[in-house]
Every structure is written in C-alpha cells, then in structure tokens.
Amino acid sequence: MGVEFYITRAEFWADNDDAQISADEWLRYINSDDELNHDITSGDYHAWWSGPSLYDEAWIDWSAGNIYTKWPDTCLYRKMLKIAKCLNAQLMDDEGTIYSDETQWAYDPSFIK
C-alpha cells in the first residue's frame, strides 16, 4: 500500500485517454533535466532523481500517459510540481486530489520504520 502521485493532464489520472503525456514527451523532458537520469534497466521510461531526496533512490516513471511515483518525500513532491508545470499538467494523488502548492504535502520516510 501507499499513495501514488501522478503528473497528468486529465481531470482524473486514470481517465486520461484524451489527455495523455506521451512517452516521447517524457523522454525529452528527462533529457532536458540535469537532475533526472534515464535508467532503462528499471524500465523504458524510468528515471532516477538526483535531487535532495530522503530516499536513497528517488524515482519517477511514465506509464499509460501519466508520470508517477509512490510515496514521494517532500522534496520529490516539489520536484514533481515543477515537472507538472513544465509539461502543462497537474499533480494528483491516486484518489484524485489535486496538489498545486509546495505546502500541501509533506512526508519524511525516516519516520516510518
């Protein structure tokens, strides 16, 4: 279990047939961002984020027209907000709550043990 966050252009991430972020668009974004490292050993569209995450391996991936991660820490959440803005998209959780401000989500995985 865990919350997933999606960068999406849809009103609801799972209903995005007419509002997809293309795989090519995501790959172009990865290549333009010095903090993202494309790693095809983890999947064709998988990227590791080298920013100041509390995770040893902070990741973002693309699937079915959305960009997503699971349980982002606060810094990765903020990075996803920036990516969403650059891609003319929005950030939402798996229940459909839209996040648009850096202060709306805070998570420190070091407290969960």
C-alpha positions, 0 to 999 in steps of 0.5 A: 500500500501507499499513495501514488502521485501522478503528473497528468493532464486529465481531470482524473489520472486514470481517465486520461485517454484524451489527455495523455503525456506521451512517452516521447514527451517524457523522454525529452523532458528527462533529457532536458533535466540535469537532475533526472537520469534515464535508467532503462534497466528499471524500465523504458521510461524510468528515471532516477532523481538526483535531487535532495531526496530522503530516499536513497533512490528517488524515482519517477516513471511514465506509464499509460500517459501519466508520470508517477511515483509512490510515496514521494518525500517532500522534496520529490513532491516539489520536484514533481510540481515543477515537472507538472508545470513544465509539461502543462499538467497537474499533480494528483494523488491516486484518489484524485486530489489535486496538489498545486502548492509546495505546502500541501504535502509533506512526508519524511520516510525516516519516520516510518520504520 
